[in-house]
Amino acid sequence: MLRNLITRRPVSVEPAMKILDVARLMEKENVGSVLVLTNGKPVGILTDRDIVLRCLAKNINVTTCPVRDAMTKTVATCRDTDGVF
């Protein structure tokens, strides 16, 4: 079951947060992705891959670029009782 693999304390950020600040948070928390929340509800996810492909590879300034411009907006959810496959 997924409950054996997932964390109960996901790291989350706001859509307006700057990419550089999020990257530093990801390093501090030792995670490769963060949930993007608005009013406590998920509106996206930002991964280290998103940062590389949508910002760094396109020469976008990570000090001014907000999360909303680089995040993946489609969020799939599941229950902790779901199987791995």
SEFIZA-3560 file (N, C-alpha, C; in Angstrom, 3 decimals):
REM SEFIZA-3560
<numar><xx>0.824</xx><yy>-1.185</yy><zz>0.000</zz><atom>N</atom></numar>
<numar><xx>0.000</xx><yy>0.000</yy><zz>0.000</zz><atom>CA</atom></numar>
<numar><xx>0.869</xx><yy>1.251</yy><zz>0.000</zz><atom>C</atom></numar>
<numar><xx>0.300</xx><yy>2.314</yy><zz>-0.526</zz><atom>N</atom></numar>
<numar><xx>1.021</xx><yy>3.581</yy><zz>-0.595</zz><atom>CA</atom></numar>
<numar><xx>1.370</xx><yy>4.138</yy><zz>0.776</zz><atom>C</atom></numar>
<numar><xx>0.550</xx><yy>3.860</yy><zz>1.771</zz><atom>N</atom></numar>
<numar><xx>0.818</xx><yy>4.422</yy><zz>3.104</zz><atom>CA</atom></numar>
<numar><xx>2.195</xx><yy>4.022</yy><zz>3.624</zz><atom>C</atom></numar>
<numar><xx>2.752</xx><yy>2.952</yy><zz>3.094</zz><atom>N</atom></numar>
<numar><xx>4.085</xx><yy>2.522</yy><zz>3.515</zz><atom>CA</atom></numar>
<numar><xx>5.200</xx><yy>3.300</yy><zz>2.822</zz><atom>C</atom></numar>
<numar><xx>4.850</xx><yy>4.095</yy><zz>1.810</zz><atom>N</atom></numar>
<numar><xx>5.848</xx><yy>4.796</yy><zz>1.018</zz><atom>CA</atom></numar>
<numar><xx>5.770</xx><yy>6.318</yy><zz>1.103</zz><atom>C</atom></numar>
<numar><xx>4.621</xx><yy>6.853</yy><zz>1.474</zz><atom>N</atom></numar>
<numar><xx>4.433</xx><yy>8.302</yy><zz>1.415</zz><atom>CA</atom></numar>
<numar><xx>4.778</xx><yy>8.983</yy><zz>2.732</zz><atom>C</atom></numar>
<numar><xx>5.032</xx><yy>10.280</yy><zz>2.621</zz><atom>N</atom></numar>
<numar><xx>5.301</xx><yy>11.074</yy><zz>3.811</zz><atom>CA</atom></numar>
<numar><xx>4.012</xx><yy>11.733</yy><zz>4.283</zz><atom>C</atom></numar>
<numar><xx>3.901</xx><yy>11.901</yy><zz>5.543</zz><atom>N</atom></numar>
<numar><xx>2.723</xx><yy>12.544</yy><zz>6.117</zz><atom>CA</atom></numar>
<numar><xx>2.919</xx><yy>14.054</yy><zz>6.266</zz><atom>C</atom></numar>
<numar><xx>4.128</xx><yy>14.525</yy><zz>5.985</zz><atom>N</atom></numar>
<numar><xx>4.436</xx><yy>15.943</yy><zz>6.110</zz><atom>CA</atom></numar>
<numar><xx>4.952</xx><yy>16.511</yy><zz>4.789</zz><atom>C</atom></numar>
<numar><xx>4.083</xx><yy>16.627</yy><zz>3.794</zz><atom>N</atom></numar>
<numar><xx>4.559</xx><yy>17.171</yy><zz>2.521</zz><atom>CA</atom></numar>
<numar><xx>4.946</xx><yy>18.643</yy><zz>2.668</zz><atom>C</atom></numar>
<numar><xx>5.898</xx><yy>19.065</yy><zz>1.876</zz><atom>N</atom></numar>
<numar><xx>6.327</xx><yy>20.457</yy><zz>1.861</zz><atom>CA</atom></numar>
<numar><xx>5.443</xx><yy>21.188</yy><zz>0.859</zz><atom>C</atom></numar>
<numar><xx>4.937</xx><yy>22.356</yy><zz>1.255</zz><atom>N</atom></numar>
<numar><xx>4.062</xx><yy>23.100</yy><zz>0.358</zz><atom>CA</atom></numar>
<numar><xx>4.503</xx><yy>24.555</yy><zz>0.257</zz><atom>C</atom></numar>
<numar><xx>4.119</xx><yy>25.185</yy><zz>-0.857</zz><atom>N</atom></numar>
<numar><xx>4.453</xx><yy>26.578</yy><zz>-1.140</zz><atom>CA</atom></numar>
<numar><xx>3.250</xx><yy>27.262</yy><zz>-1.772</zz><atom>C</atom></numar>
<numar><xx>3.328</xx><yy>28.578</yy><zz>-1.871</zz><atom>N</atom></numar>
<numar><xx>2.296</xx><yy>29.388</yy><zz>-2.528</zz><atom>CA</atom></numar>
<numar><xx>2.700</xx><yy>29.642</yy><zz>-3.988</zz><atom>C</atom></numar>
<numar><xx>1.748</xx><yy>29.852</yy><zz>-4.884</zz><atom>N</atom></numar>
<numar><xx>2.055</xx><yy>30.081</yy><zz>-6.291</zz><atom>CA</atom></numar>
<numar><xx>2.913</xx><yy>31.318</yy><zz>-6.561</zz><atom>C</atom></numar>
<numar><xx>2.860</xx><yy>32.307</yy><zz>-5.694</zz><atom>N</atom></numar>
<numar><xx>3.619</xx><yy>33.540</yy><zz>-5.909</zz><atom>CA</atom></numar>
<numar><xx>5.069</xx><yy>33.447</yy><zz>-5.440</zz><atom>C</atom></numar>
<numar><xx>5.412</xx><yy>32.395</yy><zz>-4.723</zz><atom>N</atom></numar>
<numar><xx>6.786</xx><yy>32.247</yy><zz>-4.216</zz><atom>CA</atom></numar>
<numar><xx>7.761</xx><yy>32.149</yy><zz>-5.385</zz><atom>C</atom></numar>
<numar><xx>8.942</xx><yy>32.711</yy><zz>-5.226</zz><atom>N</atom></numar>
<numar><xx>9.954</xx><yy>32.705</yy><zz>-6.280</zz><atom>CA</atom></numar>
<numar><xx>10.655</xx><yy>31.344</yy><zz>-6.359</zz><atom>C</atom></numar>
<numar><xx>10.999</xx><yy>30.947</yy><zz>-7.574</zz><atom>N</atom></numar>
<numar><xx>11.611</xx><yy>29.637</yy><zz>-7.824</zz><atom>CA</atom></numar>
<numar><xx>12.896</xx><yy>29.441</yy><zz>-7.009</zz><atom>C</atom></numar>
<numar><xx>13.737</xx><yy>30.444</yy><zz>-6.945</zz><atom>N</atom></numar>
<numar><xx>14.988</xx><yy>30.307</yy><zz>-6.196</zz><atom>CA</atom></numar>
<numar><xx>14.716</xx><yy>29.999</yy><zz>-4.732</zz><atom>C</atom></numar>
<numar><xx>13.734</xx><yy>30.668</yy><zz>-4.141</zz><atom>N</atom></numar>
<numar><xx>13.388</xx><yy>30.406</yy><zz>-2.736</zz><atom>CA</atom></numar>
<numar><xx>12.868</xx><yy>28.984</yy><zz>-2.545</zz><atom>C</atom></numar>
<numar><xx>12.092</xx><yy>28.519</yy><zz>-3.509</zz><atom>N</atom></numar>
<numar><xx>11.572</xx><yy>27.149</yy><zz>-3.443</zz><atom>CA</atom></numar>
<numar><xx>12.708</xx><yy>26.138</yy><zz>-3.592</zz><atom>C</atom></numar>
<numar><xx>13.628</xx><yy>26.388</yy><zz>-4.505</zz><atom>N</atom></numar>
<numar><xx>14.771</xx><yy>25.484</yy><zz>-4.682</zz><atom>CA</atom></numar>
<numar><xx>15.573</xx><yy>25.380</yy><zz>-3.383</zz><atom>C</atom></numar>
<numar><xx>15.762</xx><yy>26.491</yy><zz>-2.711</zz><atom>N</atom></numar>
<numar><xx>16.479</xx><yy>26.468</yy><zz>-1.429</zz><atom>CA</atom></numar>
<numar><xx>15.695</xx><yy>25.702</yy><zz>-0.373</zz><atom>C</atom></numar>
<numar><xx>14.377</xx><yy>25.857</yy><zz>-0.369</zz><atom>N</atom></numar>
<numar><xx>13.527</xx><yy>25.109</yy><zz>0.559</zz><atom>CA</atom></numar>
<numar><xx>13.604</xx><yy>23.615</yy><zz>0.266</zz><atom>C</atom></numar>
<numar><xx>13.579</xx><yy>23.263</yy><zz>-1.024</zz><atom>N</atom></numar>
<numar><xx>13.664</xx><yy>21.856</yy><zz>-1.411</zz><atom>CA</atom></numar>
<numar><xx>14.988</xx><yy>21.247</yy><zz>-0.940</zz><atom>C</atom></numar>
<numar><xx>16.065</xx><yy>22.012</yy><zz>-1.063</zz><atom>N</atom></numar>
<numar><xx>17.362</xx><yy>21.529</yy><zz>-0.585</zz><atom>CA</atom></numar>
<numar><xx>17.337</xx><yy>21.341</yy><zz>0.926</zz><atom>C</atom></numar>
<numar><xx>16.824</xx><yy>22.322</yy><zz>1.630</zz><atom>N</atom></numar>
<numar><xx>16.765</xx><yy>22.259</yy><zz>3.099</zz><atom>CA</atom></numar>
<numar><xx>15.948</xx><yy>21.063</yy><zz>3.581</zz><atom>C</atom></numar>
<numar><xx>14.818</xx><yy>20.835</yy><zz>2.922</zz><atom>N</atom></numar>
<numar><xx>13.911</xx><yy>19.754</yy><zz>3.328</zz><atom>CA</atom></numar>
<numar><xx>14.265</xx><yy>18.410</yy><zz>2.689</zz><atom>C</atom></numar>
<numar><xx>15.261</xx><yy>18.412</yy><zz>1.787</zz><atom>N</atom></numar>
<numar><xx>15.705</xx><yy>17.200</yy><zz>1.110</zz><atom>CA</atom></numar>
<numar><xx>14.556</xx><yy>16.517</yy><zz>0.353</zz><atom>C</atom></numar>
<numar><xx>13.852</xx><yy>17.329</yy><zz>-0.460</zz><atom>N</atom></numar>
<numar><xx>12.749</xx><yy>16.810</yy><zz>-1.270</zz><atom>CA</atom></numar>
<numar><xx>12.949</xx><yy>17.195</yy><zz>-2.727</zz><atom>C</atom></numar>
<numar><xx>12.333</xx><yy>16.459</yy><zz>-3.622</zz><atom>N</atom></numar>
<numar><xx>12.438</xx><yy>16.740</yy><zz>-5.047</zz><atom>CA</atom></numar>
<numar><xx>11.191</xx><yy>17.366</yy><zz>-5.619</zz><atom>C</atom></numar>
<numar><xx>10.169</xx><yy>17.555</yy><zz>-4.755</zz><atom>N</atom></numar>
<numar><xx>8.938</xx><yy>18.196</yy><zz>-5.217</zz><atom>CA</atom></numar>
<numar><xx>8.225</xx><yy>18.848</yy><zz>-4.041</zz><atom>C</atom></numar>
<numar><xx>7.409</xx><yy>19.847</yy><zz>-4.366</zz><atom>N</atom></numar>
<numar><xx>6.603</xx><yy>20.520</yy><zz>-3.348</zz><atom>CA</atom></numar>
<numar><xx>5.187</xx><yy>20.690</yy><zz>-3.890</zz><atom>C</atom></numar>
<numar><xx>4.223</xx><yy>20.626</yy><zz>-3.000</zz><atom>N</atom></numar>
<numar><xx>2.847</xx><yy>20.903</yy><zz>-3.379</zz><atom>CA</atom></numar>
<numar><xx>2.663</xx><yy>22.403</yy><zz>-3.464</zz><atom>C</atom></numar>
<numar><xx>1.890</xx><yy>22.845</yy><zz>-4.431</zz><atom>N</atom></numar>
<numar><xx>1.565</xx><yy>24.266</yy><zz>-4.557</zz><atom>CA</atom></numar>
<numar><xx>0.112</xx><yy>24.411</yy><zz>-4.101</zz><atom>C</atom></numar>
<numar><xx>-0.085</xx><yy>25.214</yy><zz>-3.059</zz><atom>N</atom></numar>
<numar><xx>-1.406</xx><yy>25.364</yy><zz>-2.455</zz><atom>CA</atom></numar>
<numar><xx>-1.904</xx><yy>26.802</yy><zz>-2.552</zz><atom>C</atom></numar>
<numar><xx>-3.205</xx><yy>26.935</yy><zz>-2.774</zz><atom>N</atom></numar>
<numar><xx>-3.897</xx><yy>28.207</yy><zz>-2.672</zz><atom>CA</atom></numar>
<numar><xx>-5.057</xx><yy>27.990</yy><zz>-1.717</zz><atom>C</atom></numar>
<numar><xx>-5.079</xx><yy>28.771</yy><zz>-0.656</zz><atom>N</atom></numar>
<numar><xx>-6.111</xx><yy>28.618</yy><zz>0.381</zz><atom>CA</atom></numar>
<numar><xx>-6.196</xx><yy>27.182</yy><zz>0.893</zz><atom>C</atom></numar>
<numar><xx>-5.031</xx><yy>26.535</yy><zz>1.021</zz><atom>N</atom></numar>
<numar><xx>-4.971</xx><yy>25.182</yy><zz>1.556</zz><atom>CA</atom></numar>
<numar><xx>-5.353</xx><yy>24.079</yy><zz>0.595</zz><atom>C</atom></numar>
<numar><xx>-5.663</xx><yy>24.435</yy><zz>-0.646</zz><atom>N</atom></numar>
<numar><xx>-6.058</xx><yy>23.431</yy><zz>-1.644</zz><atom>CA</atom></numar>
<numar><xx>-4.977</xx><yy>23.313</yy><zz>-2.706</zz><atom>C</atom></numar>
<numar><xx>-4.676</xx><yy>22.078</yy><zz>-3.144</zz><atom>N</atom></numar>
<numar><xx>-3.636</xx><yy>21.895</yy><zz>-4.160</zz><atom>CA</atom></numar>
<numar><xx>-4.054</xx><yy>22.456</yy><zz>-5.520</zz><atom>C</atom></numar>
<numar><xx>-3.165</xx><yy>23.267</yy><zz>-6.096</zz><atom>N</atom></numar>
<numar><xx>-3.391</xx><yy>23.818</yy><zz>-7.437</zz><atom>CA</atom></numar>
<numar><xx>-2.295</xx><yy>23.394</yy><zz>-8.399</zz><atom>C</atom></numar>
<numar><xx>-1.293</xx><yy>22.687</yy><zz>-7.872</zz><atom>N</atom></numar>
<numar><xx>-0.203</xx><yy>22.230</yy><zz>-8.716</zz><atom>CA</atom></numar>
<numar><xx>0.885</xx><yy>21.561</yy><zz>-7.904</zz><atom>C</atom></numar>
<numar><xx>1.920</xx><yy>21.176</yy><zz>-8.610</zz><atom>N</atom></numar>
<numar><xx>3.094</xx><yy>20.578</yy><zz>-7.988</zz><atom>CA</atom></numar>
<numar><xx>4.312</xx><yy>21.137</yy><zz>-8.732</zz><atom>C</atom></numar>
<numar><xx>5.372</xx><yy>21.375</yy><zz>-7.998</zz><atom>N</atom></numar>
<numar><xx>6.618</xx><yy>21.844</yy><zz>-8.602</zz><atom>CA</atom></numar>
<numar><xx>7.697</xx><yy>20.831</yy><zz>-8.258</zz><atom>C</atom></numar>
<numar><xx>8.358</xx><yy>20.326</yy><zz>-9.291</zz><atom>N</atom></numar>
<numar><xx>9.426</xx><yy>19.351</yy><zz>-9.090</zz><atom>CA</atom></numar>
<numar><xx>10.765</xx><yy>19.966</yy><zz>-9.483</zz><atom>C</atom></numar>
<numar><xx>11.833</xx><yy>19.317</yy><zz>-9.040</zz><atom>N</atom></numar>
<numar><xx>13.160</xx><yy>19.783</yy><zz>-9.442</zz><atom>CA</atom></numar>
<numar><xx>13.297</xx><yy>19.700</yy><zz>-10.963</zz><atom>C</atom></numar>
<numar><xx>12.645</xx><yy>18.756</yy><zz>-11.581</zz><atom>N</atom></numar>
<numar><xx>12.661</xx><yy>18.634</yy><zz>-13.042</zz><atom>CA</atom></numar>
<numar><xx>11.951</xx><yy>19.820</yy><zz>-13.697</zz><atom>C</atom></numar>
<numar><xx>10.829</xx><yy>20.248</yy><zz>-13.127</zz><atom>N</atom></numar>
<numar><xx>10.135</xx><yy>21.433</yy><zz>-13.633</zz><atom>CA</atom></numar>
<numar><xx>11.059</xx><yy>22.643</yy><zz>-13.618</zz><atom>C</atom></numar>
<numar><xx>11.796</xx><yy>22.805</yy><zz>-12.543</zz><atom>N</atom></numar>
<numar><xx>12.710</xx><yy>23.944</yy><zz>-12.414</zz><atom>CA</atom></numar>
<numar><xx>13.777</xx><yy>23.899</yy><zz>-13.506</zz><atom>C</atom></numar>
<numar><xx>14.340</xx><yy>22.724</yy><zz>-13.724</zz><atom>N</atom></numar>
<numar><xx>15.396</xx><yy>22.594</yy><zz>-14.737</zz><atom>CA</atom></numar>
<numar><xx>14.856</xx><yy>22.820</yy><zz>-16.144</zz><atom>C</atom></numar>
<numar><xx>13.764</xx><yy>22.161</yy><zz>-16.492</zz><atom>N</atom></numar>
<numar><xx>13.263</xx><yy>22.235</yy><zz>-17.867</zz><atom>CA</atom></numar>
<numar><xx>12.517</xx><yy>23.524</yy><zz>-18.191</zz><atom>C</atom></numar>
<numar><xx>11.774</xx><yy>24.048</yy><zz>-17.236</zz><atom>N</atom></numar>
<numar><xx>10.947</xx><yy>25.225</yy><zz>-17.517</zz><atom>CA</atom></numar>
<numar><xx>11.612</xx><yy>26.546</yy><zz>-17.160</zz><atom>C</atom></numar>
<numar><xx>12.693</xx><yy>26.489</yy><zz>-16.409</zz><atom>N</atom></numar>
<numar><xx>13.375</xx><yy>27.730</yy><zz>-16.011</zz><atom>CA</atom></numar>
<numar><xx>14.819</xx><yy>27.754</yy><zz>-16.506</zz><atom>C</atom></numar>
<numar><xx>15.629</xx><yy>26.869</yy><zz>-15.979</zz><atom>N</atom></numar>
<numar><xx>17.061</xx><yy>26.907</yy><zz>-16.283</zz><atom>CA</atom></numar>
<numar><xx>17.343</xx><yy>26.676</yy><zz>-17.759</zz><atom>C</atom></numar>
<numar><xx>16.706</xx><yy>25.689</yy><zz>-18.364</zz><atom>N</atom></numar>
<numar><xx>16.960</xx><yy>25.381</yy><zz>-19.778</zz><atom>CA</atom></numar>
<numar><xx>16.498</xx><yy>26.503</yy><zz>-20.705</zz><atom>C</atom></numar>
<numar><xx>15.582</xx><yy>27.340</yy><zz>-20.218</zz><atom>N</atom></numar>
<numar><xx>15.065</xx><yy>28.440</yy><zz>-21.041</zz><atom>CA</atom></numar>
<numar><xx>15.623</xx><yy>29.797</yy><zz>-20.608</zz><atom>C</atom></numar>
<numar><xx>16.646</xx><yy>29.759</yy><zz>-19.762</zz><atom>N</atom></numar>
<numar><xx>17.298</xx><yy>30.990</yy><zz>-19.287</zz><atom>CA</atom></numar>
<numar><xx>16.338</xx><yy>31.936</yy><zz>-18.577</zz><atom>C</atom></numar>
<numar><xx>15.369</xx><yy>31.403</yy><zz>-17.855</zz><atom>N</atom></numar>
<numar><xx>14.428</xx><yy>32.230</yy><zz>-17.096</zz><atom>CA</atom></numar>
<numar><xx>15.050</xx><yy>32.548</yy><zz>-15.745</zz><atom>C</atom></numar>
<numar><xx>14.940</xx><yy>33.788</yy><zz>-15.340</zz><atom>N</atom></numar>
<numar><xx>15.529</xx><yy>34.252</yy><zz>-14.090</zz><atom>CA</atom></numar>
<numar><xx>14.775</xx><yy>33.676</yy><zz>-12.896</zz><atom>C</atom></numar>
<numar><xx>15.402</xx><yy>32.766</yy><zz>-12.180</zz><atom>N</atom></numar>
<numar><xx>14.741</xx><yy>32.087</yy><zz>-11.058</zz><atom>CA</atom></numar>
<numar><xx>14.576</xx><yy>32.985</yy><zz>-9.838</zz><atom>C</atom></numar>
<numar><xx>15.240</xx><yy>34.120</yy><zz>-9.824</zz><atom>N</atom></numar>
<numar><xx>15.065</xx><yy>35.046</yy><zz>-8.696</zz><atom>CA</atom></numar>
<numar><xx>13.781</xx><yy>35.857</yy><zz>-8.813</zz><atom>C</atom></numar>
<numar><xx>13.237</xx><yy>35.951</yy><zz>-10.027</zz><atom>N</atom></numar>
<numar><xx>12.002</xx><yy>36.715</yy><zz>-10.224</zz><atom>CA</atom></numar>
<numar><xx>10.818</xx><yy>35.873</yy><zz>-10.698</zz><atom>C</atom></numar>
<numar><xx>11.078</xx><yy>34.681</yy><zz>-11.194</zz><atom>N</atom></numar>
<numar><xx>10.018</xx><yy>33.821</yy><zz>-11.731</zz><atom>CA</atom></numar>
<numar><xx>9.194</xx><yy>33.201</yy><zz>-10.594</zz><atom>C</atom></numar>
<numar><xx>7.861</xx><yy>33.376</yy><zz>-10.616</zz><atom>N</atom></numar>
<numar><xx>7.032</xx><yy>32.757</yy><zz>-9.590</zz><atom>CA</atom></numar>
<numar><xx>6.753</xx><yy>31.285</yy><zz>-9.890</zz><atom>C</atom></numar>
<numar><xx>6.454</xx><yy>30.556</yy><zz>-8.860</zz><atom>N</atom></numar>
<numar><xx>6.136</xx><yy>29.131</yy><zz>-8.962</zz><atom>CA</atom></numar>
<numar><xx>5.031</xx><yy>28.893</yy><zz>-9.988</zz><atom>C</atom></numar>
<numar><xx>4.015</xx><yy>29.737</yy><zz>-10.016</zz><atom>N</atom></numar>
<numar><xx>2.865</xx><yy>29.526</yy><zz>-10.914</zz><atom>CA</atom></numar>
<numar><xx>3.275</xx><yy>29.418</yy><zz>-12.383</zz><atom>C</atom></numar>
<numar><xx>4.419</xx><yy>30.018</yy><zz>-12.743</zz><atom>N</atom></numar>
<numar><xx>4.871</xx><yy>29.978</yy><zz>-14.133</zz><atom>CA</atom></numar>
<numar><xx>5.634</xx><yy>28.704</yy><zz>-14.496</zz><atom>C</atom></numar>
<numar><xx>6.023</xx><yy>27.923</yy><zz>-13.499</zz><atom>N</atom></numar>
<numar><xx>6.816</xx><yy>26.723</yy><zz>-13.774</zz><atom>CA</atom></numar>
<numar><xx>6.173</xx><yy>25.439</yy><zz>-13.274</zz><atom>C</atom></numar>
<numar><xx>5.155</xx><yy>25.555</yy><zz>-12.453</zz><atom>N</atom></numar>
<numar><xx>4.562</xx><yy>24.358</yy><zz>-11.832</zz><atom>CA</atom></numar>
<numar><xx>3.779</xx><yy>23.541</yy><zz>-12.847</zz><atom>C</atom></numar>
<numar><xx>3.585</xx><yy>22.277</yy><zz>-12.514</zz><atom>N</atom></numar>
<numar><xx>2.691</xx><yy>21.407</yy><zz>-13.256</zz><atom>CA</atom></numar>
<numar><xx>1.311</xx><yy>21.608</yy><zz>-12.656</zz><atom>C</atom></numar>
<numar><xx>0.358</xx><yy>21.986</yy><zz>-13.494</zz><atom>N</atom></numar>
<numar><xx>-0.958</xx><yy>22.358</yy><zz>-12.986</zz><atom>CA</atom></numar>
<numar><xx>-1.903</xx><yy>21.170</yy><zz>-12.819</zz><atom>C</atom></numar>
<numar><xx>-1.633</xx><yy>20.080</yy><zz>-13.476</zz><atom>N</atom></numar>
<numar><xx>-2.474</xx><yy>18.900</yy><zz>-13.358</zz><atom>CA</atom></numar>
<numar><xx>-1.991</xx><yy>18.063</yy><zz>-12.179</zz><atom>C</atom></numar>
<numar><xx>-2.844</xx><yy>17.934</yy><zz>-11.186</zz><atom>N</atom></numar>
<numar><xx>-2.474</xx><yy>17.190</yy><zz>-9.987</zz><atom>CA</atom></numar>
<numar><xx>-3.319</xx><yy>15.930</yy><zz>-9.898</zz><atom>C</atom></numar>
<numar><xx>-2.676</xx><yy>14.784</yy><zz>-9.894</zz><atom>N</atom></numar>
<numar><xx>-3.371</xx><yy>13.514</yy><zz>-9.712</zz><atom>CA</atom></numar>
<numar><xx>-3.323</xx><yy>13.155</yy><zz>-8.232</zz><atom>C</atom></numar>
<numar><xx>-4.399</xx><yy>12.648</yy><zz>-7.708</zz><atom>N</atom></numar>
<numar><xx>-4.437</xx><yy>12.273</yy><zz>-6.307</zz><atom>CA</atom></numar>
<numar><xx>-4.773</xx><yy>10.796</yy><zz>-6.165</zz><atom>C</atom></numar>
<numar><xx>-4.490</xx><yy>10.274</yy><zz>-4.988</zz><atom>N</atom></numar>
<numar><xx>-4.817</xx><yy>8.891</yy><zz>-4.666</zz><atom>CA</atom></numar>
<numar><xx>-4.990</xx><yy>8.786</yy><zz>-3.166</zz><atom>C</atom></numar>
<numar><xx>-5.449</xx><yy>7.654</yy><zz>-2.722</zz><atom>N</atom></numar>
<numar><xx>-5.635</xx><yy>7.412</yy><zz>-1.277</zz><atom>CA</atom></numar>
<numar><xx>-4.456</xx><yy>6.596</yy><zz>-0.757</zz><atom>C</atom></numar>
<numar><xx>-4.176</xx><yy>6.745</yy><zz>0.518</zz><atom>N</atom></numar>
<numar><xx>-3.044</xx><yy>6.002</yy><zz>1.090</zz><atom>CA</atom></numar>
<numar><xx>-3.321</xx><yy>4.500</yy><zz>1.144</zz><atom>C</atom></numar>
<numar><xx>-4.561</xx><yy>4.107</yy><zz>0.907</zz><atom>N</atom></numar>
<numar><xx>-4.913</xx><yy>2.685</yy><zz>0.893</zz><atom>CA</atom></numar>
<numar><xx>-4.780</xx><yy>2.074</yy><zz>-0.507</zz><atom>C</atom></numar>
<numar><xx>-4.488</xx><yy>2.892</yy><zz>-1.512</zz><atom>N</atom></numar>
<numar><xx>-4.297</xx><yy>2.402</yy><zz>-2.869</zz><atom>CA</atom></numar>
<numar><xx>-3.019</xx><yy>1.574</yy><zz>-2.952</zz><atom>C</atom></numar>
<numar><xx>-3.000</xx><yy>0.668</yy><zz>-3.887</zz><atom>N</atom></numar>
<numar><xx>-1.800</xx><yy>-0.128</yy><zz>-4.134</zz><atom>CA</atom></numar>
<numar><xx>-0.756</xx><yy>0.669</yy><zz>-4.894</zz><atom>C</atom></numar>
<numar><xx>0.435</xx><yy>0.163</yy><zz>-4.927</zz><atom>N</atom></numar>
<numar><xx>1.536</xx><yy>0.847</yy><zz>-5.593</zz><atom>CA</atom></numar>
<numar><xx>1.319</xx><yy>0.865</yy><zz>-7.098</zz><atom>C</atom></numar>
<numar><xx>0.774</xx><yy>-0.188</yy><zz>-7.660</zz><atom>N</atom></numar>
<numar><xx>0.598</xx><yy>-0.257</yy><zz>-9.108</zz><atom>CA</atom></numar>
<numar><xx>-0.744</xx><yy>0.300</yy><zz>-9.499</zz><atom>C</atom></numar>
//
